[in-house]
Amino acid sequence: MALSIAFVLLSVALPLVAAAPSACTGTISSMSDVAAAVKCTTVNINAFTVPAGETFNLSLEDGTTVNMLGDVTFGEKNWDGPLFQVSGDSITFNGNGHTFNGNGPFYWDGQGGNGGVTKPAPMMKIKISGTFTNVKVLNSPERAFSVSNPGPLTISKITVDNSLGDQPNANSGGKAAGHNTDGFDASTTDLTIEDSTVMNQDDCLAINKGSNIVFQRNTCSGGHGISIGSIASGATVNGVVISGNTVTNSDQALRIKTDSDATSASVTNVTYSGNTGSGLRQFGVLIDQSYPDTLGTPGTGCIVSDINFTGSKTTLTVNSGAERVAVNCGKGSCTGTWNWADLSVSGGSAGKIVNFSGISGFTQ
């Protein structure tokens, strides 16, 4: 009897062990396949259409490999989105050149997120560590990618093609129909975005907070260039490398924008190297602490420091009506000495540098 009781007590005390993820291959050809497929560590996505008003949500087992084997199209409905979301650690996502089609023209009205019809935003919410590569995003209703990776992530060989939004439509009042079509919005750490192309009507990249972010060898056209910000109260950006990118036919090439009313915020340790820009409509480089105004009254609650153009030469050409460089700092909020020896900007006219004398190695 004593032996039986001891056996029972031992059995009760043993911890429950969760089942390991299956090494099976899951195949998704419709939304009804998702729940079973994500239990496997290989997931193949065939061509299909996601019903309107639904999120294609992949909550993956750690270490999963995802292969796109066909294009995914999203049904049309005025709702908040996102259209696609993927989460998990140590994920390998292979797009194999296939497309996520957001059917942007159904939503575009020239207003983006500022009014008009409700648009799914972001279209693509990326919450993985690992790699995400070789995917095309076509005609996002508003912002294309929002990235908030839980660990180191490399995004590569992505095409965001919202070029159709450059044209007006029946609902845009003569303005470009696409608006707020950011390529990549990042509020994260340990992120690399490389070898990608963005054609849009807003920021190619917008870093809102985070650290250890690399943006390299990308091509941006038609939008607002490569941005840090806008930076709001409490947000910090530290350790950004913007290298080897090409920006064409955009409002500016490189921009840092901080909210005029921001407090307890900072942007520091930003390096620009080997970038090129042409067809820049408003500025070559813009650093502005008056957002949402442009070159308005700057705030003082975000400290900007250690902003450098070093390594390979960054060469920008602005249009005749544009300013080469404008720096609009609040009193005392831009600090230190910034090395701009490897910046060259031609065309247009010189812009003003306000409340800061710490730029070295560069004259307009």
C-alpha positions as CSV (number, residue, x, y, z in Angstrom):
1,M,0.0,0.0,0.0
2,A,2.8,2.4,0.9
3,L,4.5,1.8,-2.5
4,S,1.2,2.5,-4.3
5,I,0.8,5.8,-2.4
6,A,4.4,6.9,-3.2
7,F,3.8,6.1,-6.9
8,V,0.7,8.3,-6.9
9,L,2.4,11.2,-5.2
10,L,5.4,11.0,-7.6
11,S,3.1,10.9,-10.6
12,V,1.3,14.1,-9.3
13,A,4.6,15.9,-8.7
14,L,6.0,15.4,-12.2
15,P,5.8,18.6,-14.3
16,L,3.8,18.6,-17.5
17,V,6.0,18.8,-20.6
18,A,4.6,20.8,-23.6
19,A,4.6,19.0,-26.9
20,A,7.3,20.0,-29.2
21,P,6.2,21.7,-32.5
22,S,5.7,19.2,-35.3
23,A,8.2,18.8,-38.0
24,C,5.3,18.5,-40.5
25,T,4.7,20.8,-43.5
26,G,1.6,22.9,-43.3
27,T,0.0,24.2,-46.5
28,I,-2.2,27.3,-46.7
29,S,-4.5,27.7,-49.7
30,S,-7.3,29.5,-47.8
31,M,-7.8,31.1,-44.4
32,S,-9.4,27.9,-43.1
33,D,-5.9,26.2,-43.4
34,V,-4.0,28.6,-41.2
35,A,-4.8,27.2,-37.7
36,A,-3.5,23.7,-38.6
37,A,-0.6,24.9,-40.8
38,V,1.0,27.1,-38.1
39,K,1.5,24.0,-35.8
40,C,4.1,22.8,-38.3
41,T,7.7,24.1,-38.6
42,T,7.5,24.4,-42.4
43,V,4.6,26.5,-43.8
44,N,3.9,26.8,-47.5
45,I,1.6,29.5,-48.8
46,N,-0.2,29.0,-52.1
47,A,-2.0,31.6,-54.1
48,F,-5.3,32.7,-52.6
49,T,-7.5,35.6,-51.7
50,V,-7.9,36.7,-48.0
51,P,-11.6,37.6,-47.5
52,A,-12.3,41.3,-46.9
53,G,-12.1,42.5,-43.3
54,E,-9.9,39.6,-42.1
55,T,-6.2,39.6,-41.0
56,F,-4.0,36.9,-42.5
57,N,-2.3,36.1,-39.1
58,L,0.6,33.7,-38.9
59,S,1.4,33.0,-35.2
60,L,4.4,30.7,-35.8
61,E,6.3,28.2,-33.8
62,D,9.9,29.2,-33.1
63,G,12.3,28.2,-35.9
64,T,9.6,27.9,-38.6
65,T,10.4,28.3,-42.3
66,V,7.7,30.0,-44.4
67,N,7.7,29.6,-48.2
68,M,5.4,31.7,-50.5
69,L,4.5,29.6,-53.5
70,G,1.9,32.0,-54.9
71,D,0.5,35.6,-54.7
72,V,-1.8,36.6,-51.9
73,T,-4.5,39.2,-52.6
74,F,-6.6,40.9,-50.0
75,G,-10.4,41.6,-50.3
76,E,-11.5,45.2,-50.2
77,K,-13.3,46.7,-47.1
78,N,-13.0,49.9,-45.2
79,W,-11.6,48.8,-41.9
80,D,-8.5,49.3,-39.6
81,G,-6.5,46.2,-40.5
82,P,-3.7,45.0,-40.5
83,L,-4.1,42.9,-43.6
84,F,-1.2,40.6,-42.7
85,Q,0.6,39.8,-39.5
86,V,3.4,37.4,-38.7
87,S,5.0,36.7,-35.3
88,G,7.5,34.2,-33.9
89,D,11.2,33.9,-33.1
90,S,14.0,32.6,-35.4
91,I,11.7,32.7,-38.4
92,T,12.9,32.2,-42.0
93,F,10.3,33.8,-44.3
94,N,11.0,33.3,-48.0
95,G,8.8,35.3,-50.3
96,N,10.3,33.8,-53.5
97,G,9.4,36.9,-55.4
98,H,5.7,36.6,-54.8
99,T,3.3,39.4,-54.0
100,F,1.0,40.6,-51.3
101,N,-1.6,42.8,-53.1
102,G,-3.4,45.3,-50.9
103,N,-5.7,46.6,-53.6
104,G,-4.8,50.2,-52.7
105,P,-6.8,51.9,-55.5
106,F,-10.0,50.8,-53.8
107,Y,-9.0,53.0,-50.8
108,W,-6.9,55.8,-52.1
109,D,-8.5,59.3,-51.9
110,G,-5.5,61.5,-51.5
111,Q,-5.9,61.7,-47.7
112,G,-4.3,58.6,-46.4
113,G,-4.7,58.5,-42.6
114,N,-5.8,62.1,-42.4
115,G,-9.4,61.6,-43.3
116,G,-11.6,60.1,-46.0
117,V,-12.4,56.4,-46.0
118,T,-11.0,54.1,-43.4
119,K,-7.9,52.3,-44.7
120,P,-6.2,49.2,-43.3
121,A,-2.9,50.3,-41.7
122,P,-0.3,49.0,-41.6
123,M,-0.8,46.5,-44.4
124,M,2.0,44.3,-43.2
125,K,2.8,43.9,-39.4
126,I,6.1,42.2,-38.9
127,K,6.8,40.8,-35.4
128,I,9.4,38.2,-35.9
129,S,13.1,37.7,-35.4
130,G,15.2,35.9,-38.1
131,T,14.9,36.8,-41.8
132,F,12.1,38.2,-44.0
133,T,13.1,38.3,-47.7
134,N,12.2,38.5,-51.4
135,V,8.6,39.8,-51.0
136,K,6.7,42.3,-53.1
137,V,4.0,44.5,-51.5
138,L,1.8,46.0,-54.2
139,N,-0.6,49.0,-53.6
140,S,-0.8,49.2,-49.8
141,P,-3.9,51.1,-48.7
142,E,-1.8,53.3,-46.4
143,R,1.4,52.4,-44.6
144,A,3.1,49.3,-46.0
145,F,5.3,47.8,-43.2
146,S,5.3,48.2,-39.4
147,V,8.2,46.4,-37.8
148,S,8.5,45.6,-34.1
149,N,10.8,42.6,-34.0
150,P,11.3,40.7,-30.7
151,G,14.9,39.9,-31.6
152,P,17.5,40.5,-34.4
153,L,15.8,40.7,-37.8
154,T,17.1,41.2,-41.3
155,I,14.6,42.3,-43.9
156,S,16.0,42.1,-47.5
157,K,15.1,42.2,-51.2
158,I,11.7,43.7,-50.6
159,T,9.8,45.8,-53.2
160,V,7.1,48.2,-52.0
161,D,5.4,49.4,-55.2
162,N,2.8,52.1,-54.6
163,S,3.9,54.0,-57.7
164,L,0.3,53.9,-59.1
165,G,-0.6,56.2,-56.2
166,D,1.3,59.0,-57.8
167,Q,-1.6,59.6,-60.1
168,P,-4.8,61.3,-59.1
169,N,-8.1,59.4,-59.1
170,A,-11.8,60.4,-59.0
171,N,-11.7,60.7,-55.2
172,S,-8.4,62.6,-54.7
173,G,-9.3,66.1,-55.9
174,G,-6.5,66.3,-58.4
175,K,-3.9,65.3,-55.8
176,A,-1.8,62.1,-55.9
177,A,-4.3,59.4,-54.9
178,G,-1.8,57.5,-52.6
179,H,-1.0,59.2,-49.3
180,N,0.8,58.2,-46.0
181,T,2.1,55.2,-47.9
182,D,5.2,54.8,-45.8
183,G,7.5,52.0,-46.8
184,F,8.9,50.9,-43.4
185,D,7.9,52.2,-40.0
186,A,10.2,51.0,-37.3
187,S,10.0,51.3,-33.5
188,T,12.4,48.6,-32.5
189,T,16.0,47.5,-32.0
190,D,18.4,45.1,-33.8
191,L,16.9,45.6,-37.2
192,T,18.6,45.6,-40.6
193,I,16.7,46.5,-43.8
194,E,18.8,46.1,-47.0
195,D,18.7,45.7,-50.8
196,S,15.1,46.8,-51.1
197,T,13.1,49.2,-53.2
198,V,10.3,51.6,-52.1
199,M,8.2,53.6,-54.6
200,N,5.6,55.6,-52.6
201,Q,4.2,58.9,-51.5
202,D,5.6,59.2,-48.0
203,D,8.6,58.2,-45.9
204,C,10.7,55.4,-47.4
205,L,11.8,54.7,-43.8
206,A,10.5,56.2,-40.6
207,I,12.3,55.4,-37.4
208,N,10.1,56.5,-34.5
209,K,12.2,55.0,-31.7
210,G,14.8,52.3,-31.2
211,S,18.4,51.4,-31.4
212,N,20.9,49.4,-33.5
213,I,19.1,50.0,-36.8
214,V,20.8,49.7,-40.2
215,F,19.3,50.8,-43.5
216,Q,21.6,50.0,-46.4
217,R,21.8,49.6,-50.1
218,N,18.1,50.5,-50.6
219,T,16.4,52.6,-53.3
220,C,13.7,55.1,-52.5
221,S,11.7,57.1,-55.0
222,G,8.7,59.4,-55.2
223,G,8.2,60.0,-51.5
224,H,9.7,61.9,-48.6
225,G,13.0,60.2,-48.4
226,I,14.7,58.5,-45.4
227,S,13.5,59.8,-42.0
228,I,14.1,59.6,-38.4
229,G,10.9,60.6,-36.7
230,S,8.8,62.2,-36.0
231,I,10.1,61.8,-32.5
232,A,7.5,62.2,-29.8
233,S,7.8,62.7,-26.0
234,G,9.8,59.9,-24.2
235,A,11.1,58.4,-27.5
236,T,14.8,57.7,-28.0
237,V,16.8,56.8,-31.1
238,N,20.4,55.7,-30.6
239,G,22.7,53.9,-33.0
240,V,21.4,54.2,-36.6
241,V,23.4,53.7,-39.8
242,I,22.0,54.9,-43.1
243,S,24.4,53.7,-45.8
244,G,24.7,53.2,-49.5
245,N,21.1,54.2,-50.3
246,T,19.8,56.0,-53.4
247,V,16.9,58.5,-53.1
248,T,15.4,60.0,-56.2
249,N,12.5,62.3,-57.0
250,S,11.6,62.8,-53.3
251,D,10.9,65.8,-51.1
252,Q,14.2,65.3,-49.4
253,A,16.9,62.6,-49.2
254,L,17.6,62.6,-45.4
255,R,15.5,64.0,-42.6
256,I,15.4,64.1,-38.8
257,K,12.1,65.5,-37.5
258,T,11.2,65.9,-33.8
259,D,7.8,67.1,-32.4
260,S,7.9,70.7,-31.4
261,D,6.2,69.7,-28.1
262,A,8.3,66.6,-27.4
263,T,9.8,66.2,-23.9
264,S,12.3,63.8,-22.5
265,A,13.3,62.6,-26.0
266,S,16.6,62.2,-27.8
267,V,18.2,61.3,-31.1
268,T,21.9,60.4,-31.0
269,N,24.7,58.4,-32.8
270,V,23.3,58.6,-36.3
271,T,25.8,57.9,-39.2
272,Y,25.1,58.7,-42.9
273,S,27.6,57.1,-45.3
274,G,27.7,56.7,-49.1
275,N,24.2,57.8,-49.9
276,T,23.2,59.5,-53.1
277,G,20.2,61.6,-54.0
278,S,18.8,63.5,-57.0
279,G,15.6,65.2,-58.1
280,L,15.1,66.4,-54.5
281,R,12.2,68.8,-54.5
282,Q,12.5,70.6,-51.1
283,F,15.7,69.8,-49.3
284,G,18.8,67.7,-49.5
285,V,19.2,67.3,-45.7
286,L,16.5,68.5,-43.3
287,I,16.9,68.5,-39.5
288,D,13.8,70.1,-38.0
289,Q,12.6,70.4,-34.4
290,S,9.3,72.1,-35.3
291,Y,7.2,69.1,-36.5
292,P,4.4,69.0,-37.7
293,D,5.4,72.4,-39.1
294,T,8.4,72.7,-41.4
295,L,11.0,75.2,-40.3
296,G,8.5,76.6,-37.8
297,T,9.2,77.4,-34.1
298,P,11.5,74.6,-32.8
299,G,11.0,72.9,-29.5
300,T,13.7,72.1,-27.0
301,G,12.5,68.9,-25.4
302,C,14.4,66.5,-27.7
303,I,18.2,66.5,-27.6
304,V,19.8,65.8,-30.9
305,S,23.5,64.9,-30.9
306,D,26.3,63.0,-32.7
307,I,24.8,63.3,-36.2
308,N,27.6,62.5,-38.6
309,F,28.4,62.1,-42.4
310,T,31.5,59.9,-42.3
311,G,33.0,57.0,-44.2
312,S,32.0,57.2,-47.9
313,K,30.9,60.5,-49.4
314,T,27.1,61.2,-49.4
315,T,26.3,63.2,-52.6
316,L,23.0,64.9,-53.1
317,T,21.6,67.1,-55.9
318,V,18.5,69.3,-55.2
319,N,16.2,70.9,-57.6
320,S,16.5,74.6,-58.4
321,G,13.8,75.7,-55.9
322,A,15.0,73.5,-53.1
323,E,17.3,74.2,-50.2
324,R,20.5,72.2,-49.9
325,V,20.6,71.8,-46.1
326,A,18.3,73.2,-43.4
327,V,18.9,72.7,-39.7
328,N,16.2,74.1,-37.3
329,C,17.2,73.4,-33.7
330,G,15.6,74.6,-30.5
331,K,17.9,76.6,-28.2
332,G,20.3,74.3,-26.6
333,S,18.7,71.1,-28.0
334,C,21.3,70.3,-30.7
335,T,24.5,69.5,-28.9
336,G,28.2,68.5,-29.5
337,T,30.2,68.6,-32.7
338,W,28.8,66.9,-35.8
339,N,31.3,65.7,-38.5
340,W,29.8,66.5,-41.9
341,A,33.1,66.2,-43.9
342,D,31.7,63.5,-46.1
343,L,28.5,65.4,-47.2
344,S,28.3,67.2,-50.6
345,V,25.1,68.9,-51.7
346,S,24.7,70.9,-55.0
347,G,21.9,72.8,-56.7
348,G,19.2,74.9,-55.3
349,S,20.1,77.4,-52.6
350,A,21.6,77.3,-49.1
351,G,19.2,76.8,-46.2
352,K,19.4,78.3,-42.8
353,I,21.1,76.7,-39.8
354,V,19.3,77.9,-36.6
355,N,20.5,77.8,-33.0
356,F,23.5,75.5,-33.7
357,S,27.1,76.0,-34.6
358,G,28.5,72.6,-34.1
359,I,28.6,71.3,-37.7
360,S,32.2,70.8,-38.9
361,G,33.8,70.0,-42.2
362,F,30.8,71.3,-44.3
363,T,29.9,74.5,-45.9
364,Q,26.9,75.3,-48.2
